[in-house]
Amino acid sequence: MQGSWWRDEKDLQEEQKAVINLAPQGKYLVLGPPGSGKTNLLLLRLKWLAVSGKKNVLFLTLGRSLAEFIKTGIGAKRIIDPGQVKTYMRWAYDIAADSAPHLLKNVPTDYAESRAYFSDHLQTITSKLPNGYYDAIVVDEVQDLQGPELGILHRLTPSVMVAGDARQSIYSGSGVAAAKQLQFALKELQFHYRIGKEICRVADIIYPPDEDQPTLSQRCQYDERLPSTVEPIPCRDMNEQCAKLVENVRLQLKSYPGDSVGVLMPTFKHGVLDTVRAHLNNAEFSNLVEYHSGEEGREFPEGKRVFVLTCHSAKGMEFRAVNLVAAERMFSGPLSKRTLQFTTVTRAKTSLRVYYTDRLPGAMATAFATEQVPDLNSVF
């Protein structure tokens, strides 16, 4: 996965350099479409501050898989330490353990409830800490942070930068609105560089931008010398989905040597993960597969190229090829959110394959449909 990260200044565009070189002290909100480099910029910003002498820095995000993904971009120089990259909840546990360990006895098991629990208590805990408790804090996927959570963080440092995109909000957070209310200086990235034009077209249909905003296709700077492709793959059942998945992953590993392949699914429940695992374990490339499930780690070790995650866990990451399995399960409840569908398809750089049984959710079905002028008799 280390190959996903920029290695030289020449890889940066001028609008990206401007974000890294902002004044060391200040509050900044960076907004940009998927593929605009927000995560990379936050990491480079921290490295830039560390080189200037600001060593006590913190990188926060919501998901464990994304935190591990970010650690792969730290690089050989180790300008910042992997231990300085944490999920928000890991950080909240650590702060509580240092300042009020008795609170850890009553933490709710439900994720949303535990976040609210820590938010309430950290208001008091952090009010006793100095504004310079950290030299700098950056937060990725800020749209999924709650307003009080951002309020807690920004009081702990004179230098804070947060980045996000409202179209990728999947946890009903209010972080972008909170940053604006706290008068963070707004920096907008206009272009993206990693998402192929065909994938942009699908994403724009699934979740169109606001009327005053350009589409992903209009913002696209992807180099189509590596042509982008999308394909819906209807199947009789999950076993056929997984058989075709294995065929495509085999081809993707050969077509994109050295690049990573994502196998994403709306849920691991209802036997979905078990069926996918059974088929991948029988494939000749099984030794290249890494599972990000509850009972396993969330690392991106060297030597692994196929990563199996839920759509939620894949948030903020990127893969040369994405295979969305069991897409028919994106019909109800939180899985039906357009923002989740948009976020899922935009994890792909070059190749997107969507496997489903019966039918796709409406917007996704439209995105893959071939436009034609129908004959009136065709509707009877």
Contacts in CASP RR format, 6 or more apart in sequence:
PFRMAT RR
TARGET T0000
AUTHOR 0000-0000-0000
METHOD contacts of the structure
MODEL  1
MQGSWWRDEKDLQEEQKAVINLAPQGKYLVLGPPGSGKTNLLLLRLKWLA
VSGKKNVLFLTLGRSLAEFIKTGIGAKRIIDPGQVKTYMRWAYDIAADSA
PHLLKNVPTDYAESRAYFSDHLQTITSKLPNGYYDAIVVDEVQDLQGPEL
GILHRLTPSVMVAGDARQSIYSGSGVAAAKQLQFALKELQFHYRIGKEIC
RVADIIYPPDEDQPTLSQRCQYDERLPSTVEPIPCRDMNEQCAKLVENVR
LQLKSYPGDSVGVLMPTFKHGVLDTVRAHLNNAEFSNLVEYHSGEEGREF
PEGKRVFVLTCHSAKGMEFRAVNLVAAERMFSGPLSKRTLQFTTVTRAKT
SLRVYYTDRLPGAMATAFATEQVPDLNSVF
1 69 0 8 1.000
1 72 0 8 1.000
1 73 0 8 1.000
1 260 0 8 1.000
1 300 0 8 1.000
2 72 0 8 1.000
2 73 0 8 1.000
2 75 0 8 1.000
2 302 0 8 1.000
4 72 0 8 1.000
4 73 0 8 1.000
4 260 0 8 1.000
4 318 0 8 1.000
5 40 0 8 1.000
5 43 0 8 1.000
5 72 0 8 1.000
5 73 0 8 1.000
5 75 0 8 1.000
6 12 0 8 1.000
6 40 0 8 1.000
6 44 0 8 1.000
9 17 0 8 1.000
12 20 0 8 1.000
13 191 0 8 1.000
13 193 0 8 1.000
15 189 0 8 1.000
15 190 0 8 1.000
15 191 0 8 1.000
16 37 0 8 1.000
16 41 0 8 1.000
16 189 0 8 1.000
18 187 0 8 1.000
19 28 0 8 1.000
19 30 0 8 1.000
19 41 0 8 1.000
19 45 0 8 1.000
19 161 0 8 1.000
19 187 0 8 1.000
19 189 0 8 1.000
20 41 0 8 1.000
20 44 0 8 1.000
20 45 0 8 1.000
20 48 0 8 1.000
21 48 0 8 1.000
22 28 0 8 1.000
22 45 0 8 1.000
22 161 0 8 1.000
22 185 0 8 1.000
22 187 0 8 1.000
24 49 0 8 1.000
24 52 0 8 1.000
24 54 0 8 1.000
24 136 0 8 1.000
24 159 0 8 1.000
25 158 0 8 1.000
25 159 0 8 1.000
26 158 0 8 1.000
26 159 0 8 1.000
26 160 0 8 1.000
26 185 0 8 1.000
27 154 0 8 1.000
27 160 0 8 1.000
27 161 0 8 1.000
27 179 0 8 1.000
27 182 0 8 1.000
27 183 0 8 1.000
27 184 0 8 1.000
27 185 0 8 1.000
28 160 0 8 1.000
28 161 0 8 1.000
28 162 0 8 1.000
28 184 0 8 1.000
28 185 0 8 1.000
28 186 0 8 1.000
28 187 0 8 1.000
29 142 0 8 1.000
29 161 0 8 1.000
29 162 0 8 1.000
29 163 0 8 1.000
29 176 0 8 1.000
29 179 0 8 1.000
29 180 0 8 1.000
29 184 0 8 1.000
29 185 0 8 1.000
29 186 0 8 1.000
29 187 0 8 1.000
30 38 0 8 1.000
30 41 0 8 1.000
30 42 0 8 1.000
30 161 0 8 1.000
30 162 0 8 1.000
30 163 0 8 1.000
30 164 0 8 1.000
30 187 0 8 1.000
30 188 0 8 1.000
30 189 0 8 1.000
31 163 0 8 1.000
31 164 0 8 1.000
31 165 0 8 1.000
31 166 0 8 1.000
31 176 0 8 1.000
31 186 0 8 1.000
31 187 0 8 1.000
31 188 0 8 1.000
31 189 0 8 1.000
32 38 0 8 1.000
32 163 0 8 1.000
32 164 0 8 1.000
32 165 0 8 1.000
32 188 0 8 1.000
32 189 0 8 1.000
32 190 0 8 1.000
32 192 0 8 1.000
33 165 0 8 1.000
33 167 0 8 1.000
33 189 0 8 1.000
33 191 0 8 1.000
33 192 0 8 1.000
33 216 0 8 1.000
33 219 0 8 1.000
34 165 0 8 1.000
34 168 0 8 1.000
34 192 0 8 1.000
34 195 0 8 1.000
34 203 0 8 1.000
34 216 0 8 1.000
34 316 0 8 1.000
34 343 0 8 1.000
34 346 0 8 1.000
35 192 0 8 1.000
35 193 0 8 1.000
35 194 0 8 1.000
35 195 0 8 1.000
35 318 0 8 1.000
35 346 0 8 1.000
36 189 0 8 1.000
36 190 0 8 1.000
36 191 0 8 1.000
36 192 0 8 1.000
36 193 0 8 1.000
36 219 0 8 1.000
37 189 0 8 1.000
37 192 0 8 1.000
37 193 0 8 1.000
37 194 0 8 1.000
38 140 0 8 1.000
38 163 0 8 1.000
38 164 0 8 1.000
38 165 0 8 1.000
38 189 0 8 1.000
39 66 0 8 1.000
39 70 0 8 1.000
39 140 0 8 1.000
39 163 0 8 1.000
39 316 0 8 1.000
41 163 0 8 1.000
42 59 0 8 1.000
42 138 0 8 1.000
42 139 0 8 1.000
42 140 0 8 1.000
42 161 0 8 1.000
42 163 0 8 1.000
43 59 0 8 1.000
43 70 0 8 1.000
43 73 0 8 1.000
43 74 0 8 1.000
43 80 0 8 1.000
43 138 0 8 1.000
45 136 0 8 1.000
45 138 0 8 1.000
45 161 0 8 1.000
46 57 0 8 1.000
46 59 0 8 1.000
46 80 0 8 1.000
46 84 0 8 1.000
46 136 0 8 1.000
46 138 0 8 1.000
47 79 0 8 1.000
47 80 0 8 1.000
49 57 0 8 1.000
49 135 0 8 1.000
49 136 0 8 1.000
49 159 0 8 1.000
50 57 0 8 1.000
50 79 0 8 1.000
50 80 0 8 1.000
51 79 0 8 1.000
53 135 0 8 1.000
54 135 0 8 1.000
54 136 0 8 1.000
54 159 0 8 1.000
55 135 0 8 1.000
56 134 0 8 1.000
56 135 0 8 1.000
56 136 0 8 1.000
57 80 0 8 1.000
57 84 0 8 1.000
57 134 0 8 1.000
57 135 0 8 1.000
57 136 0 8 1.000
57 137 0 8 1.000
57 138 0 8 1.000
58 84 0 8 1.000
58 86 0 8 1.000
58 91 0 8 1.000
58 134 0 8 1.000
58 136 0 8 1.000
58 137 0 8 1.000
58 138 0 8 1.000
58 157 0 8 1.000
59 70 0 8 1.000
59 80 0 8 1.000
59 84 0 8 1.000
59 85 0 8 1.000
59 86 0 8 1.000
59 137 0 8 1.000
59 138 0 8 1.000
59 140 0 8 1.000
60 86 0 8 1.000
60 87 0 8 1.000
60 88 0 8 1.000
60 91 0 8 1.000
60 137 0 8 1.000
60 138 0 8 1.000
60 139 0 8 1.000
60 140 0 8 1.000
60 153 0 8 1.000
61 67 0 8 1.000
61 70 0 8 1.000
61 85 0 8 1.000
61 87 0 8 1.000
61 88 0 8 1.000
61 139 0 8 1.000
61 140 0 8 1.000
61 141 0 8 1.000
62 87 0 8 1.000
62 88 0 8 1.000
62 141 0 8 1.000
62 144 0 8 1.000
62 145 0 8 1.000
62 171 0 8 1.000
62 315 0 8 1.000
63 87 0 8 1.000
63 141 0 8 1.000
63 313 0 8 1.000
63 315 0 8 1.000
64 87 0 8 1.000
64 298 0 8 1.000
64 313 0 8 1.000
65 292 0 8 1.000
65 298 0 8 1.000
65 309 0 8 1.000
65 313 0 8 1.000
65 314 0 8 1.000
65 317 0 8 1.000
66 140 0 8 1.000
66 141 0 8 1.000
66 313 0 8 1.000
66 315 0 8 1.000
66 316 0 8 1.000
66 317 0 8 1.000
67 85 0 8 1.000
67 86 0 8 1.000
67 87 0 8 1.000
67 90 0 8 1.000
67 298 0 8 1.000
68 298 0 8 1.000
68 299 0 8 1.000
68 300 0 8 1.000
69 300 0 8 1.000
69 316 0 8 1.000
69 317 0 8 1.000
70 85 0 8 1.000
70 140 0 8 1.000
71 82 0 8 1.000
71 83 0 8 1.000
71 85 0 8 1.000
72 300 0 8 1.000
74 80 0 8 1.000
74 81 0 8 1.000
74 82 0 8 1.000
74 85 0 8 1.000
86 94 0 8 1.000
88 115 0 8 1.000
88 139 0 8 1.000
88 145 0 8 1.000
88 149 0 8 1.000
89 111 0 8 1.000
89 114 0 8 1.000
89 115 0 8 1.000
89 118 0 8 1.000
92 115 0 8 1.000
92 118 0 8 1.000
92 122 0 8 1.000
93 104 0 8 1.000
93 107 0 8 1.000
93 118 0 8 1.000
95 122 0 8 1.000
95 125 0 8 1.000
95 126 0 8 1.000
96 103 0 8 1.000
96 104 0 8 1.000
96 118 0 8 1.000
96 121 0 8 1.000
96 122 0 8 1.000
96 125 0 8 1.000
97 104 0 8 1.000
99 125 0 8 1.000
99 128 0 8 1.000
99 129 0 8 1.000
100 121 0 8 1.000
100 125 0 8 1.000
103 121 0 8 1.000
106 117 0 8 1.000
107 114 0 8 1.000
107 117 0 8 1.000
107 118 0 8 1.000
108 114 0 8 1.000
108 117 0 8 1.000
115 146 0 8 1.000
115 149 0 8 1.000
119 146 0 8 1.000
119 148 0 8 1.000
119 149 0 8 1.000
119 152 0 8 1.000
122 152 0 8 1.000
123 148 0 8 1.000
123 152 0 8 1.000
126 133 0 8 1.000
126 152 0 8 1.000
126 155 0 8 1.000
126 156 0 8 1.000
127 155 0 8 1.000
129 156 0 8 1.000
131 155 0 8 1.000
131 156 0 8 1.000
131 157 0 8 1.000
131 158 0 8 1.000
132 156 0 8 1.000
132 157 0 8 1.000
132 158 0 8 1.000
133 156 0 8 1.000
133 157 0 8 1.000
134 156 0 8 1.000
134 157 0 8 1.000
135 157 0 8 1.000
135 159 0 8 1.000
136 157 0 8 1.000
136 159 0 8 1.000
136 160 0 8 1.000
136 161 0 8 1.000
137 153 0 8 1.000
137 154 0 8 1.000
137 156 0 8 1.000
137 157 0 8 1.000
137 159 0 8 1.000
137 160 0 8 1.000
137 161 0 8 1.000
138 160 0 8 1.000
138 161 0 8 1.000
138 162 0 8 1.000
138 163 0 8 1.000
139 145 0 8 1.000
139 150 0 8 1.000
139 153 0 8 1.000
139 160 0 8 1.000
139 161 0 8 1.000
139 162 0 8 1.000
139 163 0 8 1.000
140 162 0 8 1.000
140 163 0 8 1.000
140 164 0 8 1.000
140 316 0 8 1.000
141 163 0 8 1.000
141 164 0 8 1.000
141 168 0 8 1.000
141 315 0 8 1.000
141 316 0 8 1.000
142 150 0 8 1.000
142 162 0 8 1.000
142 163 0 8 1.000
142 164 0 8 1.000
142 175 0 8 1.000
142 176 0 8 1.000
142 179 0 8 1.000
143 164 0 8 1.000
143 165 0 8 1.000
143 166 0 8 1.000
143 168 0 8 1.000
143 169 0 8 1.000
143 173 0 8 1.000
143 175 0 8 1.000
143 176 0 8 1.000
144 169 0 8 1.000
144 170 0 8 1.000
144 171 0 8 1.000
144 173 0 8 1.000
144 175 0 8 1.000
144 315 0 8 1.000
145 162 0 8 1.000
145 173 0 8 1.000
145 174 0 8 1.000
145 175 0 8 1.000
145 178 0 8 1.000
146 173 0 8 1.000
146 174 0 8 1.000
146 175 0 8 1.000
146 178 0 8 1.000
147 173 0 8 1.000
147 174 0 8 1.000
147 175 0 8 1.000
147 177 0 8 1.000
147 178 0 8 1.000
149 175 0 8 1.000
150 162 0 8 1.000
150 175 0 8 1.000
150 178 0 8 1.000
150 179 0 8 1.000
150 182 0 8 1.000
151 178 0 8 1.000
151 182 0 8 1.000
153 160 0 8 1.000
154 160 0 8 1.000
154 182 0 8 1.000
160 184 0 8 1.000
162 175 0 8 1.000
162 179 0 8 1.000
162 184 0 8 1.000
164 176 0 8 1.000
166 176 0 8 1.000
167 207 0 8 1.000
167 209 0 8 1.000
167 339 0 8 1.000
167 342 0 8 1.000
167 343 0 8 1.000
168 315 0 8 1.000
168 316 0 8 1.000
168 339 0 8 1.000
168 342 0 8 1.000
168 343 0 8 1.000
168 346 0 8 1.000
169 176 0 8 1.000
169 339 0 8 1.000
170 312 0 8 1.000
170 315 0 8 1.000
170 334 0 8 1.000
170 337 0 8 1.000
170 339 0 8 1.000
170 340 0 8 1.000
170 343 0 8 1.000
180 186 0 8 1.000
190 214 0 8 1.000
190 219 0 8 1.000
191 219 0 8 1.000
191 220 0 8 1.000
191 221 0 8 1.000
192 216 0 8 1.000
192 219 0 8 1.000
192 220 0 8 1.000
192 221 0 8 1.000
192 222 0 8 1.000
193 221 0 8 1.000
193 222 0 8 1.000
194 222 0 8 1.000
194 318 0 8 1.000
194 349 0 8 1.000
195 203 0 8 1.000
195 216 0 8 1.000
195 220 0 8 1.000
195 222 0 8 1.000
195 228 0 8 1.000
195 346 0 8 1.000
195 348 0 8 1.000
195 349 0 8 1.000
196 220 0 8 1.000
196 222 0 8 1.000
196 224 0 8 1.000
196 228 0 8 1.000
196 349 0 8 1.000
196 350 0 8 1.000
197 217 0 8 1.000
197 220 0 8 1.000
197 222 0 8 1.000
197 224 0 8 1.000
197 228 0 8 1.000
198 228 0 8 1.000
198 229 0 8 1.000
198 230 0 8 1.000
198 352 0 8 1.000
199 228 0 8 1.000
199 230 0 8 1.000
199 345 0 8 1.000
199 346 0 8 1.000
199 348 0 8 1.000
199 349 0 8 1.000
199 350 0 8 1.000
199 352 0 8 1.000
200 215 0 8 1.000
200 216 0 8 1.000
200 217 0 8 1.000
200 220 0 8 1.000
200 222 0 8 1.000
201 217 0 8 1.000
201 230 0 8 1.000
201 367 0 8 1.000
202 230 0 8 1.000
202 345 0 8 1.000
202 352 0 8 1.000
202 364 0 8 1.000
202 367 0 8 1.000
202 368 0 8 1.000
203 216 0 8 1.000
203 342 0 8 1.000
203 345 0 8 1.000
203 346 0 8 1.000
203 367 0 8 1.000
204 215 0 8 1.000
204 216 0 8 1.000
204 217 0 8 1.000
205 363 0 8 1.000
205 366 0 8 1.000
205 367 0 8 1.000
206 338 0 8 1.000
206 341 0 8 1.000
206 342 0 8 1.000
206 345 0 8 1.000
206 363 0 8 1.000
206 364 0 8 1.000
206 367 0 8 1.000
207 338 0 8 1.000
207 339 0 8 1.000
207 341 0 8 1.000
207 342 0 8 1.000
207 363 0 8 1.000
208 215 0 8 1.000
209 215 0 8 1.000
209 216 0 8 1.000
216 346 0 8 1.000
222 228 0 8 1.000
222 349 0 8 1.000
226 350 0 8 1.000
227 350 0 8 1.000
228 349 0 8 1.000
228 350 0 8 1.000
228 351 0 8 1.000
228 352 0 8 1.000
229 350 0 8 1.000
229 351 0 8 1.000
229 352 0 8 1.000
230 351 0 8 1.000
230 352 0 8 1.000
230 353 0 8 1.000
230 354 0 8 1.000
230 368 0 8 1.000
231 352 0 8 1.000
231 353 0 8 1.000
231 354 0 8 1.000
232 354 0 8 1.000
232 356 0 8 1.000
232 360 0 8 1.000
232 368 0 8 1.000
233 241 0 8 1.000
233 244 0 8 1.000
233 353 0 8 1.000
233 354 0 8 1.000
233 355 0 8 1.000
233 356 0 8 1.000
234 356 0 8 1.000
234 357 0 8 1.000
235 241 0 8 1.000
235 244 0 8 1.000
235 355 0 8 1.000
235 356 0 8 1.000
235 357 0 8 1.000
236 357 0 8 1.000
237 357 0 8 1.000
238 271 0 8 1.000
238 272 0 8 1.000
238 275 0 8 1.000
238 326 0 8 1.000
238 357 0 8 1.000
239 275 0 8 1.000
239 279 0 8 1.000
240 357 0 8 1.000
241 325 0 8 1.000
241 326 0 8 1.000
241 355 0 8 1.000
241 356 0 8 1.000
241 357 0 8 1.000
242 275 0 8 1.000
242 276 0 8 1.000
242 278 0 8 1.000
242 279 0 8 1.000
242 280 0 8 1.000
242 325 0 8 1.000
243 279 0 8 1.000
244 355 0 8 1.000
245 263 0 8 1.000
245 276 0 8 1.000
245 279 0 8 1.000
245 280 0 8 1.000
245 323 0 8 1.000
245 325 0 8 1.000
245 353 0 8 1.000
245 355 0 8 1.000
246 279 0 8 1.000
246 280 0 8 1.000
246 282 0 8 1.000
246 283 0 8 1.000
248 321 0 8 1.000
248 323 0 8 1.000
248 353 0 8 1.000
249 261 0 8 1.000
249 263 0 8 1.000
249 280 0 8 1.000
249 283 0 8 1.000
249 285 0 8 1.000
249 306 0 8 1.000
249 321 0 8 1.000
249 323 0 8 1.000
250 283 0 8 1.000
250 284 0 8 1.000
250 285 0 8 1.000
252 261 0 8 1.000
252 320 0 8 1.000
252 321 0 8 1.000
252 323 0 8 1.000
252 351 0 8 1.000
253 261 0 8 1.000
253 285 0 8 1.000
253 288 0 8 1.000
253 305 0 8 1.000
253 306 0 8 1.000
255 321 0 8 1.000
255 351 0 8 1.000
256 320 0 8 1.000
256 321 0 8 1.000
256 350 0 8 1.000
256 351 0 8 1.000
258 305 0 8 1.000
259 305 0 8 1.000
259 319 0 8 1.000
259 320 0 8 1.000
259 321 0 8 1.000
260 305 0 8 1.000
260 306 0 8 1.000
260 307 0 8 1.000
260 319 0 8 1.000
260 320 0 8 1.000
261 305 0 8 1.000
261 306 0 8 1.000
261 307 0 8 1.000
261 319 0 8 1.000
261 320 0 8 1.000
261 321 0 8 1.000
261 322 0 8 1.000
261 323 0 8 1.000
262 306 0 8 1.000
262 307 0 8 1.000
262 308 0 8 1.000
262 309 0 8 1.000
262 314 0 8 1.000
262 319 0 8 1.000
262 321 0 8 1.000
262 322 0 8 1.000
262 323 0 8 1.000
262 347 0 8 1.000
263 276 0 8 1.000
263 280 0 8 1.000
263 306 0 8 1.000
263 307 0 8 1.000
263 308 0 8 1.000
263 309 0 8 1.000
263 323 0 8 1.000
263 325 0 8 1.000
264 309 0 8 1.000
264 310 0 8 1.000
264 311 0 8 1.000
264 314 0 8 1.000
264 322 0 8 1.000
264 323 0 8 1.000
264 324 0 8 1.000
264 325 0 8 1.000
264 344 0 8 1.000
264 347 0 8 1.000
265 272 0 8 1.000
265 273 0 8 1.000
265 276 0 8 1.000
265 308 0 8 1.000
265 309 0 8 1.000
265 310 0 8 1.000
265 311 0 8 1.000
265 324 0 8 1.000
265 325 0 8 1.000
265 326 0 8 1.000
265 329 0 8 1.000
266 272 0 8 1.000
266 310 0 8 1.000
266 311 0 8 1.000
266 326 0 8 1.000
266 327 0 8 1.000
266 329 0 8 1.000
266 330 0 8 1.000
266 335 0 8 1.000
266 340 0 8 1.000
267 310 0 8 1.000
267 326 0 8 1.000
267 329 0 8 1.000
267 335 0 8 1.000
268 293 0 8 1.000
268 294 0 8 1.000
268 310 0 8 1.000
270 329 0 8 1.000
272 325 0 8 1.000
272 326 0 8 1.000
272 329 0 8 1.000
273 291 0 8 1.000
273 293 0 8 1.000
273 308 0 8 1.000
276 308 0 8 1.000
276 325 0 8 1.000
277 291 0 8 1.000
277 308 0 8 1.000
280 286 0 8 1.000
280 289 0 8 1.000
280 306 0 8 1.000
280 308 0 8 1.000
281 289 0 8 1.000
283 289 0 8 1.000
285 305 0 8 1.000
285 306 0 8 1.000
288 303 0 8 1.000
288 304 0 8 1.000
288 305 0 8 1.000
288 306 0 8 1.000
289 304 0 8 1.000
289 306 0 8 1.000
289 307 0 8 1.000
289 308 0 8 1.000
290 299 0 8 1.000
290 300 0 8 1.000
290 301 0 8 1.000
290 304 0 8 1.000
290 306 0 8 1.000
290 307 0 8 1.000
290 308 0 8 1.000
291 308 0 8 1.000
292 298 0 8 1.000
292 307 0 8 1.000
292 308 0 8 1.000
292 309 0 8 1.000
292 310 0 8 1.000
292 313 0 8 1.000
293 308 0 8 1.000
298 313 0 8 1.000
300 307 0 8 1.000
307 319 0 8 1.000
309 317 0 8 1.000
311 324 0 8 1.000
311 335 0 8 1.000
311 340 0 8 1.000
311 343 0 8 1.000
311 344 0 8 1.000
312 340 0 8 1.000
314 343 0 8 1.000
314 344 0 8 1.000
314 347 0 8 1.000
315 343 0 8 1.000
316 343 0 8 1.000
316 347 0 8 1.000
317 347 0 8 1.000
318 347 0 8 1.000
318 348 0 8 1.000
318 349 0 8 1.000
319 347 0 8 1.000
319 348 0 8 1.000
319 349 0 8 1.000
320 348 0 8 1.000
320 349 0 8 1.000
320 350 0 8 1.000
320 351 0 8 1.000
321 348 0 8 1.000
321 349 0 8 1.000
321 350 0 8 1.000
321 351 0 8 1.000
321 352 0 8 1.000
321 353 0 8 1.000
322 344 0 8 1.000
322 345 0 8 1.000
322 347 0 8 1.000
322 348 0 8 1.000
322 351 0 8 1.000
322 352 0 8 1.000
322 353 0 8 1.000
323 353 0 8 1.000
323 355 0 8 1.000
324 344 0 8 1.000
324 345 0 8 1.000
324 352 0 8 1.000
324 353 0 8 1.000
324 354 0 8 1.000
324 355 0 8 1.000
325 355 0 8 1.000
326 355 0 8 1.000
326 356 0 8 1.000
326 357 0 8 1.000
327 354 0 8 1.000
327 355 0 8 1.000
327 356 0 8 1.000
327 360 0 8 1.000
327 361 0 8 1.000
327 364 0 8 1.000
328 356 0 8 1.000
328 357 0 8 1.000
328 358 0 8 1.000
328 359 0 8 1.000
328 360 0 8 1.000
329 335 0 8 1.000
330 336 0 8 1.000
330 340 0 8 1.000
330 341 0 8 1.000
330 360 0 8 1.000
330 361 0 8 1.000
330 364 0 8 1.000
331 361 0 8 1.000
334 340 0 8 1.000
336 361 0 8 1.000
338 363 0 8 1.000
341 361 0 8 1.000
341 363 0 8 1.000
341 364 0 8 1.000
345 352 0 8 1.000
345 354 0 8 1.000
354 360 0 8 1.000
354 364 0 8 1.000
354 368 0 8 1.000
359 365 0 8 1.000
360 368 0 8 1.000
END
